[in-house]
Amino acid sequence: MFADSPVLLLVHSDFWVRHDLAAEIDRRFDGDLYVITAASSDDAHTAISGRPSMGKLLAIVIADEKLSDGDGETLLQGIRQSHPGTALALLTDQNGMADDGISRISSSPTSLQAAVGPLLKAWRPVHPRVEVTGPDDTCKADELRSIFHRISTIYTWDPAPGTNIEVSVDGRKPIPNPTLEQLYRELEFFRPTEHELSHPYDLVIVGAGPAGLSAALSASVNVGLSTLVVESHIPGGRASTSINPIDNYLGFPQGVAGAKLAKLALQQIQSLDLVHFLPTLRAQSLEEDADAPGRYLVGVVNSSNGAEAKVSAGMILLASGERPNELKLRKKHLPVRGVYYSALPCDQQREEGKSVVIVGGGNSAGQAALQFVQGGSAVTMVASRGFDRMSRKLKKAIDDDQRIVTFKKHQVTEFVGEQQLREVKIEEVDGRSQNELDPLKASSAYILIGGKPDTKWLQKGKEKVRLNQNGYIKTDVFLKPRKGKLSFETSLPGVFAAGDVRVNSLCRVGQAVGQGVAAVASMETYAAANPKILIDDKSPAYIRVEVLRITQP
């Protein structure tokens, strides 16, 4: 199950200043930190003592220099005695670290945002869920940090020479170089299922993004379908790796980070007995079940060990979303480490003081650039089409920031380096000539150029789902003839699609969540008309169908 998020306590006697600063921190670090506030020293002590888990989760305390019932420095000194591992900061006119080990920072939102990252890095949790030992500058290290961030797991890392990284969970025997499946098992990320893959599920959902998770919730709670969710990597979809805050989702007036929204959804799903989750399984084919007319078999492969199997499904929801677009290079060689297709908040610490190249001209690229300069990186942006896909507000922030160098109408041609990225070669985008510039020195490059539908696997099985020329799935109104097709139903009866994988998707979280629920409503209609596809005699949907069959004349 998920560990609780680290806590940041902000103490300030002015309500509006406290509110505005907390909102800025929450917006920037949502998903990484749980922000609570206090108006005085007494309120701060009450907040700390009133939460039993605070002893291991209190990561940062930031207090104003002058409080209504004393001074912030005295408060921080007292917290140091009771919580020695907590990072401490005082809001004052000065900047820097004092001899007492308490950071001094300005109370402006910009200064505060820039200071929170280093403070979180300085925190030393007393009882971390995970303890890691080994080299911290390898591809495996990058992968583990990304996993821990996305599943909200508190960890400490003891850098050590060698090639093996050992991970110990809750003090148990360390596991060398653990696979994703091993980590999930050790962290008890999902409840183990008693069923084999051959179990006749009512519904199999391919993809655990917003569409897949909302469908799983609705299928279980509203319809009573036994449901299996198949996901090859980390649940949450692209929303959990998006650096853009979601500011148009109902119920979050201050906006919410995609990672946090995904974590909340997963916590909700984990409590449902009818929903089983088998992570590290990647769908690779789709065919009719010859032994059970009307049902399907989904071919899957375990991404950790390569084992293949077939999953039995009465109905299927295709919610596999999009995969990042690959950059077209003159030389396809990539260094072992230093080129990434997503930018997470936890990457800011790794890039502190280093040179970073951001490839892309959209909102994600702009947000990533601002994140890295706030963390002390030297940032260069390369955008082949300029910044025409970036919001005006973000574009202005990029243009006004003297720490960010931009190359508009330029493209990357090559990444130079063997084990570690050293340089990025770029050239002007000009169809008449090639004007190659001096290589950019960089230790990391982040490629943020959009994505394409994850549907290639649908063309490998015996049954073909109709796609458009760009690989997006055609459903209902986009099918000819449409006769008999339910909303969100594909060209195959009983196979539905929702979210970013559909034709004309807007790639918005709210749309994906709504489509997942609406697709389940169509499934309920489909199952009522084709009751023989429900053969899981333990599911409420099957029992309901049997009761109706027996009682109706």
C-alpha positions in Angstrom: 0.0 0.0 0.0 1.1 3.6 -0.4 3.2 5.2 2.3 2.0 8.6 3.5 3.5 11.7 1.9 6.2 13.7 3.7 4.8 16.6 5.6 5.7 20.3 5.3 4.6 22.5 8.2 4.3 26.3 7.4 4.0 28.6 10.4 3.0 32.2 9.8 0.7 34.5 11.8 -0.7 36.4 8.9 -3.6 34.5 7.4 -3.4 35.7 3.8 0.4 35.4 3.6 0.2 31.9 5.1 -2.6 30.9 2.7 -0.8 32.2 -0.4 2.5 30.7 0.4 1.0 27.3 1.3 -1.0 27.4 -2.0 2.1 28.0 -4.0 4.0 25.2 -2.3 1.1 22.9 -2.7 0.8 23.7 -6.4 4.5 23.2 -7.1 5.1 20.1 -4.9 1.6 18.5 -4.9 2.1 14.7 -4.8 5.6 15.1 -3.1 4.6 16.9 0.0 1.5 17.2 2.2 1.3 20.8 3.3 -0.2 21.8 6.7 -0.2 25.3 8.2 -0.2 26.9 11.7 -0.8 30.5 12.9 1.4 30.3 16.0 3.9 28.3 17.9 1.1 26.8 20.0 -0.8 25.8 16.9 2.4 24.3 15.4 3.0 22.1 18.5 -0.7 21.1 18.5 -0.5 20.1 14.8 2.6 18.0 15.4 1.5 16.3 18.6 -2.0 15.6 17.1 -0.7 13.4 14.4 0.8 10.0 15.5 2.7 9.5 12.3 4.3 12.9 12.4 7.4 11.5 14.0 8.5 9.8 10.8 6.8 12.1 8.3 7.7 15.6 9.4 10.1 16.5 6.6 10.2 20.3 6.7 9.2 23.1 9.0 9.2 26.7 7.7 8.4 29.4 10.3 8.2 33.2 10.0 10.7 35.1 12.0 8.1 36.9 14.1 5.0 35.0 15.3 2.0 36.2 17.4 3.2 34.2 20.4 7.0 34.3 20.1 9.7 34.0 17.5 10.1 31.5 14.8 13.8 30.6 15.6 12.8 29.5 19.1 10.1 27.3 17.7 12.5 25.7 15.2 15.1 25.0 17.8 12.5 23.2 19.9 11.4 21.1 16.9 15.0 20.2 16.3 15.1 18.6 19.7 12.0 16.5 19.2 12.5 15.8 15.5 16.2 15.8 14.8 15.9 14.7 11.2 13.5 17.5 10.1 14.8 20.2 7.7 14.3 23.7 9.2 13.9 27.1 7.6 13.2 30.6 8.9 11.4 33.3 6.8 13.5 36.4 7.1 15.1 39.1 5.0 18.4 37.2 4.8 19.2 34.2 2.6 21.6 31.3 3.2 22.4 28.9 6.0 23.2 30.1 9.5 25.7 28.5 11.9 22.8 26.8 13.8 21.9 24.8 10.7 18.6 26.6 10.0 18.2 27.9 6.5 17.3 31.6 6.1 15.0 32.3 3.1 13.0 35.2 1.8 9.2 35.0 2.2 8.5 35.7 -1.5 6.7 32.8 -3.2 9.6 32.5 -5.8 12.3 32.2 -3.1 10.2 29.8 -1.0 9.6 27.5 -4.0 13.3 27.4 -4.9 14.2 26.6 -1.2 11.7 23.7 -0.7 13.5 21.3 -3.0 16.9 21.5 -1.2 15.1 21.3 2.1 13.4 18.1 1.1 16.7 16.7 0.0 18.2 17.6 3.4 15.5 15.8 5.3 16.6 12.6 7.0 13.6 10.4 7.8 13.9 8.6 11.1 12.0 5.5 9.9 12.1 5.3 6.1 10.0 2.7 4.4 12.8 1.8 2.0 16.5 1.9 2.5 18.7 1.8 -0.6 22.5 1.1 -0.7 24.6 1.3 -3.8 25.7 3.6 -6.7 23.3 6.5 -7.1 24.5 7.6 -10.5 23.3 4.8 -12.8 20.3 4.1 -15.0 18.9 1.7 -12.4 19.2 4.4 -9.8 17.3 6.8 -12.0 14.6 4.2 -12.5 14.2 3.5 -8.8 13.9 7.2 -7.9 11.2 7.6 -10.5 9.3 4.6 -9.1 9.6 5.7 -5.5 8.4 9.2 -6.4 5.4 8.0 -8.4 4.2 5.5 -5.7 4.9 8.0 -2.9 7.4 5.9 -1.0 9.7 7.4 1.6 13.3 6.2 1.2 16.9 6.9 2.1 19.9 6.3 -0.2 23.3 5.4 1.1 25.7 5.9 -1.9 28.3 3.1 -2.2 30.7 1.9 -4.9 30.0 -1.2 -6.9 27.5 -2.3 -9.5 24.6 -3.7 -7.4 21.9 -1.6 -5.8 20.3 -3.3 -2.8 16.8 -2.4 -1.6 15.5 -3.2 1.9 11.8 -2.7 2.6 10.6 -2.4 6.3 14.0 -3.8 7.5 13.7 -7.1 5.7 16.5 -8.8 3.8 17.9 -6.6 1.0 17.1 -7.4 -2.6 19.9 -6.8 -5.1 18.8 -4.9 -8.3 15.1 -5.6 -7.7 12.7 -5.8 -10.7 9.5 -3.7 -10.7 7.5 -6.9 -9.8 9.7 -7.6 -6.8 9.3 -4.0 -5.5 5.6 -4.2 -5.8 5.5 -7.4 -3.9 7.8 -6.2 -1.2 6.0 -2.9 -0.8 2.6 -4.7 -0.8 1.6 -2.3 -3.5 -1.5 -4.4 -4.4 -3.4 -7.1 -2.7 -2.4 -10.5 -4.0 -5.2 -12.1 -6.1 -6.2 -15.7 -5.5 -7.1 -16.1 -9.2 -4.9 -17.5 -12.0 -4.8 -15.5 -15.3 -7.1 -18.1 -16.8 -9.9 -17.0 -14.4 -13.0 -16.0 -16.5 -13.1 -12.3 -15.6 -16.2 -10.3 -16.6 -14.0 -7.4 -17.7 -10.4 -6.9 -18.5 -9.1 -3.3 -18.6 -5.8 -2.7 -20.5 -4.2 0.4 -19.0 -4.3 1.9 -15.5 -4.5 5.6 -16.4 -7.4 7.9 -15.5 -9.8 6.2 -18.0 -8.9 2.6 -16.9 -9.0 3.4 -13.1 -12.4 5.2 -13.3 -13.8 2.3 -15.4 -12.6 -0.2 -12.8 -14.2 1.7 -10.0 -17.5 2.0 -11.9 -17.5 -1.6 -13.1 -17.1 -2.8 -9.5 -19.3 -0.5 -7.5 -22.0 0.2 -10.0 -22.3 -3.0 -12.1 -20.7 -5.7 -10.0 -18.3 -6.9 -12.7 -15.3 -9.0 -11.7 -12.5 -6.9 -13.2 -8.8 -7.3 -13.9 -6.6 -4.3 -14.7 -3.5 -5.0 -16.7 -0.7 -2.4 -16.6 2.9 -2.9 -17.8 4.6 -0.3 -15.7 3.4 2.2 -13.0 -0.3 2.9 -12.7 -1.5 6.4 -13.3 -0.7 6.7 -17.0 0.9 9.8 -18.5 -1.0 11.9 -16.0 1.3 10.6 -13.2 4.4 11.7 -15.2 3.0 15.1 -16.3 4.9 18.1 -15.0 1.9 20.3 -15.8 -0.5 20.9 -12.8 -4.1 19.9 -13.6 -6.1 23.1 -13.0 -9.4 22.2 -14.6 -10.4 19.1 -12.8 -13.6 19.3 -10.6 -13.0 19.3 -6.9 -9.5 20.8 -6.8 -9.9 24.6 -6.9 -6.1 25.1 -6.4 -5.3 22.6 -9.1 -3.7 19.2 -8.5 -0.6 17.4 -9.7 -1.2 14.4 -11.9 0.9 12.2 -9.7 -1.3 13.0 -6.7 -4.5 12.4 -8.5 -3.2 9.0 -9.7 -2.2 8.1 -6.1 -5.7 9.0 -4.8 -7.4 7.0 -7.5 -5.2 4.0 -6.7 -5.9 4.2 -3.0 -9.6 4.1 -3.9 -9.2 1.1 -6.2 -7.1 -0.9 -3.8 -10.1 -1.2 -1.4 -12.3 -2.9 -4.0 -12.6 -6.7 -3.7 -13.9 -7.1 -7.2 -11.0 -5.3 -8.8 -7.7 -7.2 -9.2 -4.5 -5.6 -10.4 -1.7 -7.4 -12.0 1.0 -4.9 -12.7 4.1 -5.5 -14.9 1.8 -7.3 -17.5 1.9 -5.8 -21.0 -0.9 -6.6 -23.4 0.4 -7.9 -26.8 -2.5 -9.6 -28.6 -6.3 -10.0 -28.8 -8.3 -12.9 -30.1 -11.7 -14.6 -29.7 -11.9 -17.5 -27.2 -12.7 -20.6 -29.2 -13.9 -22.4 -26.1 -16.3 -19.7 -24.9 -18.3 -18.0 -27.7 -18.5 -14.3 -27.3 -15.5 -14.0 -25.0 -12.0 -13.0 -25.7 -8.4 -13.9 -24.7 -5.9 -11.1 -24.2 -2.3 -12.2 -24.7 0.0 -10.7 -22.0 3.7 -10.8 -21.3 5.4 -10.1 -17.9 7.7 -7.1 -18.3 9.9 -8.3 -15.5 10.6 -11.9 -16.6 9.2 -12.3 -20.1 6.6 -15.0 -19.1 3.6 -15.1 -21.5 0.0 -16.0 -20.7 -3.6 -15.4 -21.9 -6.2 -13.6 -19.9 -9.9 -14.6 -20.2 -12.4 -11.7 -20.7 -16.1 -11.4 -21.2 -15.6 -7.7 -22.2 -12.5 -5.6 -22.7 -11.8 -1.9 -22.2 -8.9 -0.5 -24.2 -7.5 2.4 -22.2 -3.8 2.0 -22.9 -3.3 5.8 -23.6 -0.3 7.2 -25.3 3.4 6.5 -25.4 6.0 9.3 -25.7 7.0 10.2 -29.3 10.6 9.2 -30.1 12.9 11.9 -31.3 14.1 11.4 -34.9 17.9 11.6 -34.9 20.5 11.5 -37.6 22.4 9.0 -35.5 20.1 6.7 -33.4 22.8 6.0 -30.8 21.8 7.0 -27.3 24.1 7.2 -24.2 23.4 4.6 -21.5 22.4 7.4 -19.1 21.2 11.0 -19.5 18.4 10.9 -22.1 14.8 10.9 -20.7 11.3 11.0 -22.0 9.6 12.5 -19.0 10.6 15.1 -16.3 9.5 14.5 -12.7 9.8 16.8 -9.7 12.3 14.3 -8.2 14.6 14.9 -11.2 15.3 18.4 -10.0 17.6 17.2 -7.2 19.7 15.1 -9.6 20.2 18.0 -12.0 21.2 20.6 -9.4 24.2 22.6 -10.7 24.3 20.8 -14.0 23.5 21.7 -17.6 20.2 20.4 -18.9 18.7 20.4 -22.4 14.9 20.4 -22.8 13.6 19.3 -26.2 10.1 20.5 -27.0 8.0 23.7 -27.3 4.8 22.8 -25.4 3.6 23.4 -21.9 5.3 20.3 -20.4 8.7 21.5 -21.8 8.2 25.0 -20.4 7.2 23.7 -17.0 10.2 21.4 -16.9 12.6 24.3 -17.9 11.3 26.4 -15.0 11.5 23.5 -12.6 15.1 22.9 -13.4 16.3 26.5 -13.2 14.6 26.8 -9.8 16.7 23.9 -8.7 19.9 25.5 -9.8 20.4 24.0 -13.3 21.6 25.7 -16.4 18.8 25.1 -18.9 18.7 25.3 -22.7 15.5 24.7 -24.7 15.4 23.4 -28.3 12.1 23.6 -30.1 11.8 22.7 -33.8 8.5 24.7 -34.2 9.2 27.4 -31.7 6.9 27.8 -28.7 3.6 28.0 -30.6 2.1 25.2 -28.5 2.9 26.9 -25.2 0.5 29.0 -23.2 1.1 32.8 -23.4 1.7 33.0 -19.6 4.3 30.2 -19.7 6.0 31.5 -22.8 6.4 34.9 -21.2 7.9 33.3 -18.1 10.4 31.5 -20.3 11.3 34.6 -22.3 11.7 36.7 -19.1 14.0 34.2 -17.3 17.6 35.1 -18.2 18.7 31.7 -16.9 17.0 29.9 -19.8 18.6 29.9 -23.2 16.2 29.1 -26.1 16.8 27.8 -29.6 13.6 28.3 -31.6 13.3 26.7 -35.0 16.1 24.3 -34.2 16.2 20.5 -33.9 18.4 17.9 -32.2 20.4 15.7 -34.5 22.5 13.6 -32.2 23.3 12.8 -28.6 27.0 12.4 -27.9 28.3 10.1 -25.1 28.7 6.4 -24.3 27.9 5.8 -20.7 26.9 9.4 -19.9 25.5 12.1 -22.1 28.1 14.8 -22.8 26.9 16.9 -25.7 23.7 17.6 -27.8 24.1 18.4 -31.4 21.5 20.8 -32.9 20.9 22.5 -36.2 18.6 25.2 -37.6 15.3 24.0 -39.1 15.7 25.1 -42.7 14.7 23.1 -45.7 17.1 24.8 -48.0 20.3 24.3 -46.0 21.7 22.6 -42.9 23.2 25.0 -40.5 24.7 23.0 -37.7 25.7 24.9 -34.5 28.3 24.2 -31.9 27.3 21.2 -29.7 25.5 22.0 -26.4 27.3 20.8 -23.3 24.8 18.8 -21.2 24.7 16.1 -18.6 21.0 15.3 -19.3 18.4 15.9 -22.0 14.6 15.7 -21.5 12.5 14.9 -24.6 9.0 16.3 -24.2 7.4 16.3 -27.6 4.0 14.7 -27.1 2.9 11.1 -27.7 1.2 8.6 -29.9 -1.5 6.0 -29.2 -0.3 2.7 -27.7 -2.2 0.5 -30.1 0.4 -1.2 -32.2 -0.1 -4.4 -30.3 -3.8 -4.5 -31.4 -2.7 -5.4 -35.0 -0.8 -8.5 -33.9 -3.6 -10.8 -32.8 -6.2 -12.7 -34.8 -8.9 -10.0 -34.2 -8.2 -6.6 -35.5 -9.6 -3.4 -33.9 -10.1 -0.7 -36.5 -7.7 2.3 -36.2 -7.4 5.5 -38.0 -4.3 6.4 -40.0 -2.5 7.8 -36.9 -3.2 4.6 -34.8 -6.1 5.9 -32.7 -9.0 3.6 -32.1 -12.3 4.1 -33.9 -15.4 3.8 -31.8 -19.2 4.3 -32.4 -19.7 7.3 -34.6 -16.4 6.9 -36.3 -17.3 3.4 -37.5 -19.0 2.6 -40.8 -21.5 1.1 -40.6 -22.3 2.2 -37.1 -25.5 0.1 -36.8 -25.7 -1.7 -33.4 -22.6 0.0 -31.9 -22.9 1.3 -28.4 -21.1 4.4 -27.2 -17.3 3.7 -26.9 -17.7 0.3 -28.5 -15.0 -0.5 -31.1 -15.3 -2.5 -34.3 -15.3 -5.7 -32.2 -18.5 -6.5 -30.2 -17.9 -6.3 -26.4 -14.6 -4.4 -26.9 -14.7 -0.8 -25.8 -12.1 2.1 -25.7 -11.8 5.2 -23.6 -9.3 8.0 -23.0 -6.4 9.3 -25.0 -6.3 6.1 -27.2 -9.6 7.1 -29.0 -10.0 9.1 -32.2 -10.4 12.8 -31.5 -9.3 12.6 -27.9 -8.5 15.9 -26.2 -5.9 14.3 -24.0 -7.5 15.7 -20.8 -7.8 13.9 -17.5 -11.4 14.9 -16.9 -12.4 13.6 -20.3 -10.6 10.3 -19.8 -12.3 9.8 -16.4 -15.7 10.5 -17.8 -15.2 8.2 -20.7 -14.2 5.4 -18.5 -17.5 5.6 -16.5 -19.5 6.1 -19.7 -17.9 3.0 -21.3 -19.0 0.9 -18.3 -22.6 2.1 -18.8 -22.4 0.7 -22.4 -20.9 -2.5 -21.1 -23.9 -2.9 -18.7 -26.2 -2.7 -21.7 -24.1 -5.1 -23.7 -23.9 -7.7 -20.9 -27.7 -7.5 -20.4 -28.1 -8.3 -24.1 -25.4 -11.0 -24.1 -25.6 -12.7 -20.7 -23.7 -15.8 -21.8 -20.4 -13.8 -21.8 -20.6 -13.6 -17.9 -19.3 -17.0 -16.7 -17.6 -15.9 -13.4 -20.1 -17.5 -11.0 -18.7 -15.5 -8.1 -19.3 -12.0 -9.5 -22.5 -10.0 -8.5 -23.2 -9.4 -12.2 -23.3 -13.1 -13.0 -25.5 -13.8 -9.9 -27.9 -11.0 -10.9 -28.2 -12.5 -14.4 -28.9 -15.9 -13.0 -31.5 -14.7 -10.6 -33.3 -12.9 -13.4 -33.1 -16.0 -15.6 -34.6 -18.2 -12.9 -37.4 -15.7 -11.7 -38.5 -14.4 -15.1 -41.2 -16.5 -16.8 
